[in-house]
Amino acid sequence: MPFKKILVGIDFSEISDSIFDSALFLGKLYNADIHLIHVIEPISPLFQEEGFEPLIQTEEFQVVFEVESILKEEAKEKLERYILKGKAEGLNITSSVEIGNIAETILEISDEKEFDLIAIGSHKKGLLERVLLGSVAEKIVNKSKISTLVVKGASLTEINKILCGYDFLPNSIEALEVVKEIAKITKSEVYIVHADSDEWFAHLRHIYEKVFEKKLRLLEKIKEEISSELSVPVDIKIEKGKPEDVLLKSVEQIKPDLVVVGKRKGKDIKRFFLGTTAMRMVENSPVPVLIVRRR
């Protein structure tokens, strides 16, 4: 599943350089086309809604359009330095400036233009704000039909260690395939981590032990296959606990350059109360997280 078209959200915040540099790094790995997008939120929601036209004077429309035009031109100028940097690296890089809801606009364009990967940043927000509104990163991760790279501060400019969260399910298998692709190019060490959370039948000890042993055999087989195929160091780990807790603990211990996890579709109400492993990693991982989605 190579990434050949990467959509990069740039908001000109303090993390924008890290987002771009990370996308540039992956772009060079895959020889991908990169498109930068900056989305300007509407000055007034009324100007985006049908039915309010009679309440708004023509002069007010004109002022809004002029302000938006100025903001768009300023954004285009700021994006130019990223374009020049990307072209200097030999990549095909373009840009656009749009007006609308940030998350929804990025998702619409990623779908319409058939991108393979969205690269965005994640900013720390208060708990109440996150629960009530959700961040742009969270909305994109939850709704995107394609994979998403979430940058958490430092740029992804080299990959020597990759940590893959693995649970034997389809999205997890797809995530591991992406890890193998990257490891093949970068010759990085691969760490496969499985959180053993099968406590619901732990009272059936003999069944639990058989399942655990089967998991271990499967992981050992995966380790041997990847080591043989790619000639890179591979390590496997099974630890009892909630997936996000086990993965975050492993991130602290291993200190990978990139964390890769799969993302399954979940019920909105369940996601609201419990969250998902992918979202917990986005919120708490100190390193970039690549969330792999199956098209």
C-alpha positions in Angstrom: 0.0 0.0 0.0 2.5 2.7 -1.1 1.6 6.3 -0.4 1.8 8.0 -3.8 -0.4 11.1 -3.1 0.0 12.9 0.2 -2.3 15.7 1.4 -0.7 17.9 4.0 -2.7 20.2 6.3 -0.8 23.4 7.0 -2.2 25.9 9.5 0.9 28.1 10.0 1.0 27.2 13.7 4.3 26.3 15.5 3.9 22.7 14.4 3.5 23.4 10.7 7.2 23.0 9.9 7.3 19.6 11.6 4.2 18.5 9.7 5.7 19.5 6.4 9.1 18.0 7.1 7.5 14.7 8.1 5.4 14.7 4.9 8.5 15.6 2.9 10.4 12.7 4.4 7.6 10.2 3.5 7.3 11.8 0.1 10.9 11.1 -0.6 10.6 7.5 0.7 7.7 6.8 -1.7 8.5 9.3 -4.4 5.0 10.7 -3.8 3.2 13.8 -5.0 2.5 16.3 -2.2 -0.3 18.7 -2.0 -0.4 21.4 0.7 -3.8 22.7 1.9 -4.5 25.6 4.1 -8.2 26.0 5.2 -9.5 29.4 6.3 -12.6 29.2 8.5 -15.5 31.4 7.4 -15.4 34.9 9.0 -19.1 34.5 9.8 -21.1 31.3 9.7 -24.1 33.3 8.4 -22.3 33.8 5.1 -22.1 30.1 4.5 -25.8 29.3 5.2 -28.7 29.4 2.8 -31.7 31.6 3.7 -29.8 34.4 5.4 -29.2 36.4 2.3 -32.1 38.9 2.9 -30.6 39.7 6.3 -27.2 40.6 4.9 -26.4 43.8 3.0 -24.5 43.7 -0.3 -21.8 45.9 1.3 -21.3 43.4 4.1 -20.9 40.6 1.5 -18.3 42.7 -0.3 -16.3 43.4 2.9 -16.2 39.7 3.8 -15.1 38.7 0.3 -12.4 41.3 0.3 -11.1 40.1 3.7 -11.2 36.5 2.6 -9.4 37.4 -0.6 -6.6 39.1 1.4 -6.3 36.1 3.8 -6.1 33.7 0.8 -3.3 35.7 -0.8 -1.4 35.9 2.4 -1.7 32.1 2.9 -0.5 31.4 -0.7 2.6 33.5 0.0 3.3 31.6 3.2 2.9 28.3 1.4 5.4 29.3 -1.2 8.4 28.7 1.0 7.2 25.1 1.6 6.7 24.6 -2.1 10.2 25.8 -2.9 11.7 23.5 -0.2 9.8 20.5 -1.6 10.8 21.2 -5.2 14.4 21.6 -4.1 14.1 18.0 -2.9 12.9 16.9 -6.4 9.3 16.3 -5.4 6.2 17.3 -7.3 4.5 19.7 -4.8 1.4 21.8 -5.2 -0.9 23.8 -2.9 -4.3 25.3 -2.5 -6.1 27.6 -0.1 -9.8 26.9 0.8 -12.5 28.5 2.9 -14.7 26.3 5.1 -14.7 23.9 8.0 -11.1 22.7 8.4 -11.7 19.0 9.1 -14.5 18.6 6.7 -12.7 20.5 3.9 -9.6 18.4 4.2 -11.7 15.2 4.3 -13.7 16.2 1.2 -10.6 17.0 -0.8 -8.8 13.8 0.3 -11.8 11.9 -1.0 -12.4 13.8 -4.2 -8.8 13.8 -5.3 -8.1 10.2 -4.1 -5.2 10.8 -1.9 -3.5 7.9 -0.1 -2.4 9.7 3.0 -3.3 12.8 5.1 -0.5 14.4 7.1 -1.7 16.7 10.0 -0.6 18.0 13.3 -2.1 17.5 16.8 -2.3 20.3 19.2 -2.8 19.9 22.9 -6.2 21.0 24.1 -8.1 21.0 27.4 -10.2 18.0 28.2 -13.5 19.9 28.2 -12.8 21.5 24.8 -11.8 18.1 23.3 -15.0 16.4 24.6 -17.3 19.1 23.4 -15.8 20.0 20.1 -13.1 17.5 19.3 -9.8 18.6 17.7 -9.3 18.8 13.9 -6.9 15.9 14.2 -9.4 13.7 16.0 -12.2 14.5 13.5 -9.9 13.6 10.6 -8.6 10.4 12.2 -12.1 9.3 13.0 -13.8 10.1 9.7 -11.0 9.7 7.1 -11.3 6.8 4.7 -7.5 6.8 4.2 -4.5 6.6 6.4 -3.4 9.5 8.5 -0.1 10.6 9.8 -0.4 12.7 13.0 2.7 14.7 14.0 3.1 15.5 17.6 5.9 17.9 17.8 9.3 16.8 16.5 9.6 16.2 12.8 9.8 12.7 11.3 13.0 13.1 9.4 14.5 9.6 9.9 13.3 6.2 10.9 15.5 3.8 12.7 12.8 2.2 14.9 9.2 1.5 14.1 6.7 0.3 16.7 3.6 -1.5 15.3 0.6 -2.2 17.4 -0.7 -5.6 16.4 -3.9 -7.5 17.3 -4.3 -10.0 14.4 -7.3 -8.3 12.9 -7.5 -7.0 9.3 -6.6 -3.4 10.0 -3.7 -4.5 12.1 -2.5 -6.8 9.4 -2.7 -3.9 6.9 -0.7 -1.7 9.4 2.0 -4.3 9.6 2.3 -4.4 5.8 2.9 -0.6 5.8 5.5 -1.1 8.5 7.2 -3.7 6.3 7.2 -1.3 3.3 8.9 1.4 5.4 11.3 -0.9 7.0 12.4 -2.3 3.6 13.3 1.2 2.5 14.8 2.5 5.7 16.3 -0.7 7.1 14.8 0.2 10.4 14.3 -2.0 13.4 10.7 -3.4 13.8 9.0 -3.8 17.1 5.7 -5.7 17.0 3.6 -5.2 20.2 0.5 -7.1 21.1 -1.7 -6.2 24.1 -3.2 -9.4 25.6 -6.6 -8.2 26.9 -8.5 -11.5 26.7 -9.5 -11.4 30.3 -13.2 -12.0 29.5 -12.5 -15.8 29.5 -9.5 -15.9 31.8 -11.5 -18.0 34.2 -11.2 -20.8 31.6 -7.5 -21.1 32.2 -6.8 -23.9 29.8 -8.5 -22.1 26.9 -6.7 -18.8 27.8 -3.3 -20.5 27.8 -4.0 -22.2 24.5 -5.0 -18.9 22.9 -1.9 -17.2 24.4 0.4 -19.9 23.0 -1.2 -19.7 19.6 -0.7 -15.9 19.6 2.9 -16.3 20.5 3.5 -18.9 17.8 1.9 -16.6 15.2 4.0 -13.7 16.3 7.2 -15.8 16.2 6.3 -16.8 12.7 5.7 -13.2 11.7 9.1 -12.2 13.2 10.9 -14.9 11.3 9.2 -14.0 8.0 10.0 -10.3 8.3 13.6 -10.9 9.4 14.2 -13.3 6.5 12.4 -11.1 3.9 13.8 -7.7 4.9 17.0 -8.6 6.7 16.2 -6.2 9.5 16.0 -6.7 13.3 12.5 -7.7 14.5 11.3 -7.9 18.1 8.0 -9.2 19.3 6.3 -8.5 22.6 3.1 -9.6 24.3 2.0 -7.8 27.5 -1.2 -8.1 29.4 -3.3 -4.9 29.6 -5.3 -2.4 27.7 -3.9 -1.8 24.2 -3.3 1.9 24.6 -1.6 1.4 27.9 0.7 -1.3 26.6 1.6 0.6 23.5 2.3 3.9 25.3 4.5 2.0 27.8 6.3 0.4 24.9 6.8 3.8 23.3 8.5 5.0 26.5 10.8 1.9 26.6 11.6 1.5 22.9 11.6 5.2 21.9 10.6 4.6 18.3 10.7 7.2 15.6 7.2 6.2 14.4 4.2 4.3 15.8 1.9 2.5 13.4 -1.5 1.3 14.3 -4.6 0.1 12.4 -8.0 1.8 12.8 -11.3 0.0 12.8 -14.7 1.6 12.3 -16.5 2.0 15.7 -19.8 3.1 16.9 -20.0 6.8 17.7 -21.4 6.4 21.1 -18.7 3.8 22.1 -16.0 6.1 20.7 -17.4 9.1 22.7 -17.3 7.3 26.0 -14.3 4.9 25.6 -12.3 6.3 22.7 -10.2 4.0 20.5 -6.6 2.8 20.7 -5.8 4.9 17.7 -7.2 8.0 19.3 -5.5 7.4 22.6 -2.2 7.1 20.7 -2.9 10.4 18.9 -3.7 12.1 22.1 -0.8 10.7 24.2 2.1 9.5 22.0 5.2 11.7 22.1 6.2 10.6 18.6 4.4 10.7 15.2 1.5 8.2 14.8 0.6 6.7 11.5 -3.0 5.4 11.5 -3.6 2.9 8.7 -7.0 2.6 7.2 -8.1 0.0 4.7 -9.9 1.6 1.6 
